[in-house]
Amino acid sequence: MPCSPCTLRVAILAAAIPALAAFSWISDSGASEATGAAPEVNQVHTGANVLKQKFELIDGTKSSLGAYEGKVVLVVNTASRCGLTPQYEALEKLYRAHKVDGLVVLGFPANNFMGQEPGTNEEIAQFCSERYEVSFPMAAKVSVKGEDAHPLYKQLVALPEPLGGEPTWNFTKFVIDRNGDVVARFEPRVKPDDPKVVAALEELLGSG
């Protein structure tokens, strides 16, 4: 079943330093768009550090965001039967292209949107491997919204707008910098290889 329309929101918040100007990208909302060179997102700090968040990998291994400290992490809630499921391919290409630079793509399968991720962890892992040759880390299936949302997503949802708020659909993307701070959000229909996504990630990766 195809995904419902989602509005693009992309936000980069500036550090709480009086002399530092805030950068933001917002389109489709009538707000001003970024111009000129990509913002120095390595200077961004939201105060929302997620390194203490623990989770389980799809093979049952215990892990945490702290395991990726020093990396740039793209957190994505995924689904196998969504119109946006082909984004797995772009996510994998992005991961392979920038893994050596310190990028980690971290998928969180979730069945929160019209039952589009009904499979077990084993079925999801098999699907991702056979259909899209996914090699980036995949978490065990979680909920990403509502009262039963995983603690990581409860923290993400609680962030101030425009970073916070519940995922609007499958493949909502959150960017975490090398310090573990959430610095950007891209809505589901923004593809992983969109120039805005690539520019934000490359800026952060270049700061390491």
C-alpha positions as CSV (number, residue, x, y, z in Angstrom):
1,M,0.0,0.0,0.0
2,P,1.6,3.4,-0.9
3,C,2.6,5.8,1.8
4,S,0.5,8.9,2.5
5,P,2.0,12.3,1.5
6,C,4.5,13.6,4.0
7,T,5.8,17.2,4.3
8,L,9.5,17.7,4.1
9,R,10.9,19.1,7.2
10,V,14.6,19.5,7.5
11,A,16.1,21.3,10.4
12,I,19.6,22.1,11.5
13,L,19.7,23.9,14.9
14,A,22.6,26.1,15.8
15,A,24.5,25.9,19.1
16,A,23.4,28.0,22.0
17,I,26.1,30.6,21.5
18,P,25.0,34.2,21.0
19,A,27.5,34.8,18.2
20,L,26.5,31.8,16.2
21,A,23.6,32.1,13.7
22,A,21.0,29.4,13.3
23,F,20.8,27.4,10.2
24,S,17.7,25.7,8.9
25,W,16.3,24.1,5.8
26,I,12.5,24.0,5.5
27,S,10.7,23.5,2.3
28,D,7.0,23.0,1.3
29,S,6.0,25.1,4.3
30,G,6.6,28.6,2.9
31,A,9.6,29.1,5.2
32,S,12.9,30.4,4.0
33,E,15.3,28.0,2.4
34,A,19.0,27.7,2.8
35,T,21.2,29.5,0.3
36,G,24.8,29.4,-0.5
37,A,27.2,26.9,1.0
38,A,26.1,24.1,3.2
39,P,25.9,25.0,6.9
40,E,28.6,24.0,9.2
41,V,26.5,21.4,10.9
42,N,29.5,20.1,12.9
43,Q,28.9,23.2,15.1
44,V,25.3,22.4,15.8
45,H,24.3,21.3,19.3
46,T,20.7,20.6,20.4
47,G,21.3,19.3,23.9
48,A,19.6,16.1,22.9
49,N,22.2,13.5,23.4
50,V,21.1,9.9,22.7
51,L,24.2,7.9,23.4
52,K,22.7,6.4,26.6
53,Q,19.8,4.8,24.6
54,K,20.0,1.0,24.5
55,F,18.4,-1.3,21.9
56,E,18.6,-4.8,20.5
57,L,19.9,-5.6,17.1
58,I,17.8,-7.7,14.8
59,D,19.9,-10.8,15.6
60,G,19.2,-10.4,19.3
61,T,22.6,-8.8,20.2
62,K,22.3,-6.1,22.9
63,S,23.7,-2.7,21.8
64,S,23.4,1.0,22.4
65,L,23.8,4.3,20.6
66,G,27.0,4.7,22.7
67,A,28.6,2.0,20.6
68,Y,28.5,4.5,17.7
69,E,30.1,7.4,19.6
70,G,32.4,9.2,17.2
71,K,30.3,8.2,14.2
72,V,27.6,10.1,12.3
73,V,24.4,8.0,12.6
74,L,21.4,8.2,10.3
75,V,18.5,6.6,12.3
76,V,15.6,5.5,10.1
77,N,12.3,3.7,10.9
78,T,11.8,1.1,8.2
79,A,9.1,-1.1,6.7
80,S,9.1,-3.9,4.2
81,R,5.7,-3.3,2.5
82,C,5.6,0.4,2.1
83,G,5.7,2.5,-1.1
84,L,8.9,3.9,0.3
85,T,10.6,0.5,0.9
86,P,12.9,1.0,-2.1
87,Q,14.7,3.6,0.0
88,Y,16.5,0.6,1.4
89,E,18.6,0.6,-1.8
90,A,19.6,4.2,-1.4
91,L,20.3,3.8,2.3
92,E,22.6,0.9,1.5
93,K,24.5,2.8,-1.2
94,L,24.9,5.8,1.1
95,Y,26.2,3.5,3.9
96,R,28.7,1.8,1.6
97,A,29.9,5.1,0.1
98,H,30.6,6.8,3.5
99,K,31.1,3.9,5.9
100,V,34.9,4.5,5.7
101,D,34.3,8.1,6.7
102,G,32.4,7.2,9.8
103,L,28.8,6.9,8.7
104,V,26.4,4.4,10.3
105,V,22.9,3.9,8.9
106,L,20.7,2.3,11.7
107,G,17.4,0.9,10.7
108,F,14.5,0.4,13.2
109,P,11.8,-1.8,11.7
110,A,8.4,-0.7,12.9
111,N,4.8,-1.7,12.2
112,N,3.2,1.6,13.2
113,F,1.9,2.6,9.8
114,M,-1.0,0.6,8.3
115,G,0.6,-2.7,9.2
116,Q,3.4,-2.3,6.6
117,E,6.0,-4.2,8.7
118,P,4.2,-7.4,9.8
119,G,7.2,-9.7,9.7
120,T,9.2,-11.2,12.5
121,N,12.8,-10.1,13.0
122,E,14.0,-13.2,11.1
123,E,11.7,-12.4,8.2
124,I,12.7,-8.8,8.1
125,A,16.4,-9.7,8.2
126,Q,16.0,-12.1,5.4
127,F,14.0,-9.7,3.3
128,C,16.6,-6.9,3.7
129,S,19.4,-9.2,2.9
130,E,17.9,-10.9,-0.1
131,R,16.0,-8.0,-1.7
132,Y,18.4,-5.1,-1.0
133,E,21.6,-6.7,0.2
134,V,21.5,-4.5,3.4
135,S,24.7,-4.6,5.4
136,F,24.1,-1.7,7.7
137,P,23.0,-2.4,11.3
138,M,19.3,-3.2,11.7
139,A,17.6,-3.1,15.1
140,A,15.0,-5.6,16.3
141,K,11.5,-4.6,15.5
142,V,10.2,-1.7,17.7
143,S,7.3,0.7,18.0
144,V,8.2,4.3,17.1
145,K,5.1,6.2,18.2
146,G,2.5,6.0,20.9
147,E,2.7,4.8,24.5
148,D,4.7,1.7,23.6
149,A,7.3,3.6,21.6
150,H,10.9,2.6,22.1
151,P,12.7,4.9,24.6
152,L,14.9,6.2,21.8
153,Y,11.9,7.3,19.9
154,K,10.3,8.8,22.9
155,Q,13.4,11.0,23.3
156,L,13.3,11.9,19.6
157,V,9.6,12.7,19.8
158,A,10.1,15.0,22.8
159,L,12.6,17.2,21.0
160,P,11.4,20.7,20.2
161,E,10.1,21.4,16.8
162,P,11.2,21.1,14.0
163,L,13.3,18.2,15.1
164,G,10.8,16.6,17.4
165,G,7.3,15.1,17.0
166,E,6.3,11.6,16.1
167,P,7.5,10.1,12.8
168,T,5.0,11.0,10.2
169,W,5.5,7.7,8.3
170,N,8.0,5.0,7.5
171,F,11.5,6.2,6.6
172,T,11.5,9.3,8.8
173,K,15.2,10.1,9.2
174,F,17.1,11.6,12.2
175,V,20.8,12.6,11.9
176,I,23.0,12.2,15.0
177,D,26.4,13.8,15.0
178,R,29.7,12.4,16.3
179,N,29.0,13.6,19.8
180,G,25.6,11.8,20.0
181,D,23.5,14.9,19.5
182,V,20.4,14.9,17.2
183,V,21.0,17.7,14.7
184,A,18.7,17.1,11.7
185,R,15.5,15.5,10.6
186,F,14.3,14.5,7.1
187,E,10.8,13.5,6.4
188,P,9.9,10.1,4.7
189,R,9.7,11.3,1.1
190,V,13.1,12.9,1.3
191,K,15.2,10.2,-0.3
192,P,18.5,9.2,1.3
193,D,20.4,10.3,-1.7
194,D,18.7,13.7,-1.8
195,P,21.3,16.5,-2.1
196,K,20.2,18.0,1.2
197,V,20.7,14.8,3.1
198,V,24.0,14.1,1.4
199,A,25.3,17.6,2.1
200,A,24.3,17.5,5.8
201,L,26.0,14.1,6.3
202,E,29.1,15.0,4.4
203,E,29.5,18.2,6.4
204,L,29.3,16.2,9.6
205,L,31.6,13.5,8.3
206,G,34.1,16.1,7.3
207,S,34.3,17.5,10.8
208,G,35.8,14.2,12.2
